[in-house]
Amino acid sequence: MDYLLTEEQLMLKDMVSKYAAEKIAPVASENERNHRYPAEIINELSELGMLGIYFPDEYGGSGMDFVSYTIAIEEISRHCASTGVIISAHTSLVCDPIFRFGTEEQKQKYLPDLLSGNKIGSFTLTEAGAGSDAGATQTTAKLVDDKWVLNGAKLFATNGKEAETFVLLASTDLSQKTRGISAFIVEKDTPGLSIGKLEKKLGIRCSSTAEIILEDVTIPKENMLGELNKGFKVAMVTLDGGRLGIASQALGIAKASIEDAVKYAKERIQFGRPIADLQAIQWMIADMKTEDDAAKLLVWSAATMKDKGLVYSTESAIAKLKASEVASFCANKCVQIHGGYGYTEDFNAERYLRDAKITEIYEGTSEVQRLVIARAMLK
Ligand code: COS
């Protein structure tokens, strides 16, 4: 399907794929087992311009398109899905809303450090009682002496431990639910902001997932991102892009599952011949490839819509729904083809399965994606 890509996109794909195979693959499993944030890899990917792929040069971005971004996330996630989500959350959920909704001053102040990878970003929407129902946000922001004072606790913030810049959603009018939420840019060293519980997770263990506690966190009035009480839309538009980042991460996991399954099927001898000769295995591999190609077309199509400036909320939900379910399907088959060995840490298959599951949950569960798609169909 690479025939759909431009020369520039193909060059990027080649560069990232070689980097990931040489530098990420050898350390991915050990890092994951030790819950180790891949700081060195993130630094090197920053130097390669991978933390600001689709933003203009004037703010320090790499000036490529969004399709290129999806390709890079896929190639990185092919070897380490944790690294994929670290970059995706930073790019899609922090750099993107600042670029799209920020004032010129905010862009000048925050984007160069974020796009160059000098600083890592974290997006904090979720709370204990506001998961799929993101509008139930209870964290508050009150204007006191012309400054915003934030109080509450956010949950499951990807990059929460390493981030220096947060894009944070808080209620500026609790009675208005989704129409009373505003977005803010908050710096890590602001007094009153602390990192709470760090989650212990089934997979993507190199990326931190943190609770962010806000106790009278006082920030300048100009740190509101976008308009007062329009933050829910900032979050939803941001998640439209973020969901394509996760869909691309899912494509990476699916690709890893297919490549490892094919390799193992050719090597593993049972009944006197490679198991690749068995139709049961062949059909699994055929189904994996077919599903993966379908998912990739959906992701690239929605990414192209974003590049063209079209509204792509429904297409993003469709792509994320399909790609995440395909990642789980492929990872599950990869374990199955590996048999008993697939259930051990001697092979990467078990990691792919653990990593795949979260793509069906974060940045909107598969049920939320179906809700978004159904609402668009039935309105
Ligand atoms: N783009 C622009 N605006 C959007 C939008 C989008 N993709 N989706 C919703 N909106 C707008 C709606 O048009 C509506 O606007 P008005 O106030 O002008 O009527 C407003 O946002 C509220 O939308 P809606 O009524 O659909 O809100 P709901 O409370 O029903 O929530 C879902 C909708 C469930 C889709 C939303 O809460 C959601 O995406 N939940 C999952 C959150 C998530 O992904 N969390 C992951 C954590 S982030 S890492």
Residues whose N, C-alpha, C, O or C-beta is under 5 A from the ligand:
A	BS01	COS	L125 T126 G131 S132 D133 A134 G135 T178 R179 K233 M236 V237 S313 Y362 E363 G364 V368
